[in-house]
Amino acid sequence: MGMSILFGEKTWEEIDEAIKKNTVILLPVGTTEEHGSHLPVGTDALIAKSFAGRLGAACEKKGLPVLLMETVSYGFSMSIVRKLPGCPNIPTRVFMDYIYSLIDSLIGMGFKKIVVLDCHGNHDSLLRTVMREIADTHGIFTMTLSPFALCAKVYGEIKKDPEGDIHGGEYETSVILYEYPELVKTDRYTDADKIRCNTILRGPVSTWGLQESKTGLFGDPTYASQETGKACVEASVSEGIRYIEAFYAL
């Protein structure tokens, strides 16, 4: 068994050694919220944890020193998502302050290569704002990576849902099927909330404001498969390590 790369399993002396080696810190950030009747409420946090673990292993394979933080499992979700149970919510500014403080303290220790793994759509602008605030305070530029964005090209080529998805549809269901198959209730799949709002407004206006969701989903999980999940996960990791190598060399 190889040496652990988990930050929380190190002694302070081992952390000190990691700082001297200019170790990469991976901070996975998900959330907990409803994902329809077929996926667990921890879907985003589970994806964050598995992606971080795979990315950490890829860093080791490339000879990059790396430490993996615990997954941040609670964050901000829009009130329209919180209508269904299962979403302990953190207000945007509290969440941003929390992430800022985490990164600020890591930099205070001496870490300079910090990679935030963004695994929840509502966090995108929040995490990138924190990234800019940290740069202003410390003159140190962190990096934010999203597994969904990293595999977008591959997913776009293999997805079966012609309209795409944003929440609990083909992509997330496929990834959970691949990483945590025992947690997917395949008998609860429904296409009731497949995307019907593909207009020029999708993007500039939140999808949640363009189409009502009856089941808490936006997308069609009936298209999901382990094969699609595997391809997406592998693409996210192979692209992610390319970014981290370039970031480390900066």
N, C-alpha and C positions, 0 to 999 in steps of 0.2 A: 504493500500500500504506500502511495506517495505521500509526501508531506502536505498537510492541509494548507489551503490558501484562504481559509476563512479568517477574517480580521478578528472576530470574537474569540477564536481559539488560540490566539497568540499571547505571549507574555509581553509586558511593556518593553523588555529588552529586545525581544524579537521584532516588535513594532519599530523600535529605534533603528535596528539593523535594516528594516525595510525602507525606512526614510532615507538612510544613507545610500541605498541602491536605487533611489529615484523610482520606487515602486508605483505601478499603476493601481489606482483605487477604482473599483467598480461599485457603483451605488445603484442597485436596482430599485425602481420606483413604480409601484402598481397602485391599485386601490381595491376596495371591496364594495361591490354594488350588484344589483340584480343583472343577470344575463339570461333572462327567459326561464322557461321551466326545465330546460335540458342541460344547462351549464351551472356550475357552482358560483356563488356570489364572489368567491375569491379568484375568479378567472384571471383578471389582470395581474394580480399579485403572483399567482402561480406561473403565468407566462414570464413575468419579470424574474422570478427565482430560477426557473429552468434555463432561460436565456442567459442569465448572468453566470450560472454554473458552466454552461457550455462555452461561453466566451472566455471565462477564466481558464478553462482547460486548454482552449486554443492559444491563449497568451503563453501558458506554460510550454506548450509544444513549440512555440516560436522562440522560446528562451527569454520572454519578457517577464520581469518580476511583477507579480500581481497579487493583490489582496481583494477579497470579496466581502463587502459589507452585508449586514442583514437587509432583507427586503423591506422597504417602506410599504406597508400594506393598507394604509388608510390615507385618503386624500379628498380632493374636491370632486363632487358630481353635481350636475345641474339639478334643480328641484324637480324637473319633469321625470328624472330617473328615480328620484327619491320617493315617488308616489307609491312604489312597491317596496315591501320590507327588504332588509338586508344591506342597507347602505349607511354605515356609520360615517357621517360627513364631517370634513374639516373645512372651514371657510378658506377662501382663496388666500387671503393675506396671512392667516395663521399658518397655512401649509407652506407658503413661500418663505416665511420667517423661519420655519422649522428646517427646511431644506437649506436655506442660506446659512443658518447657524451650524448645521452639520458640516457643510463644506468649509465655512469659515474656520471651524475648529480643526479640521483636517489640515488646512493650509497653515494654521498656527502651529501645528506639530512639525510641519516641514514638508508635507506632501505637495507635489506640484502637478502631477498628472492624474486628474480626477475625471472620471467618465460617468456621467449620469445616464442610466438606461430608462428611457421614457416609455412606459408600457400602458399608458392610459390616455386616450385622446384629449380629455379635458385639461390635462396637465401641460400640454405642449407650450402654450404661450407663457405659462407660469414658470416653468423650468428654464425657459430661454431668457426670461426677464431676470431670474436669479443669476444665471450665467453672466449676464451683462453687469449686474450689480457687483458680483464678485470681482469681475475684471476691473471695474472702477475702483473698488476698495483696495485690491491687492496687486493689480497689474498682472494677475495670473489668469490665463484663459483656460477654462474647463471645457469639456466637450459633452454634448448631449446626443445620444443615439436612440433611435426607435427601431425595434425589430420589424415592425410592420413596414416602415419606410425602407429599411434595408433590403427587404425581400420583395418590394413592390414590383420590380421588373419581372421576376420569376413568377410571382403570384398572378400578375396580369396576363402572363402567357398560359397558365394552366387552370385558372379558376373557371368553374362551370356556370356560375351565376352570371347571366348576361348583364344584370343591373348593378352588380357589386354589393358591398355591405359595409356597415360601419360598427355594428354592435350585436354580437352573439350570432352572427351569420356564418358564412362558409369559412372565412379565415380563422376566426377565434375557435370555432368548433373543431376545425381540422387540427389546429395546433394542440388543443386539449385532448383530442382523440389520440394524437401521437404521443404526447408527453404523459398524460394522466387518463388513459382510456376508461378506467374504472369509475371515473367521476362524471362521465357523459351518459345522460338518460336518452338514448337514441329513440325510445318509444314516445318521447315528448316533442320530437321535431314538429315544427309547423312552418308553413310558408305564408302564414296570415299577414306577416309584416315585411314581405319582400319589398325592395325599394321600388316605389312608383313615382318618385319625385325627381327624376333625372332631367332637370332643366338648368338653364344658365345660373339659377339662384343657388343650386347646390354647391356649397363651398363658401361663397360670399355670405350666405345665410345658413345658420345651423340646420342640419337635416331635421332635427327634432322640431323645428318651427315650420317645416314644409310638409310634414307628413305625420299624422297621428299614429302612435304605436299602440296596438291593442294588447300585445303580449310582453312588452318591454324589449322587443327586438327591433333591429333595423337591418334586415337581410334575411336570407333564406338558408337555414342550416341543413336542409335536406340535400344540398349539394356537397356537403362536407365529406372528407375522407382522410384516413390516416396517411395515405400517399401524398396528398396535398399538404398536410401538416408537416410531414417529414421534409418535403422539398422546401417549404417556407422556412422551417427552422434551420436547415443546412445553409440556405441562401443568406439568412440573417447573420449567421455566425461567420461564414466565409467573407461576407462584405464587411461585417463589423470588425474583424481582425485586421482587414486592410486599413480601415480608418484608424484603428488604435496604433498600428505600426507607424503610420504617417504622423500621428499625433505625438507618439513617443519620441520620434526623431526630430520634432520641431524645436 
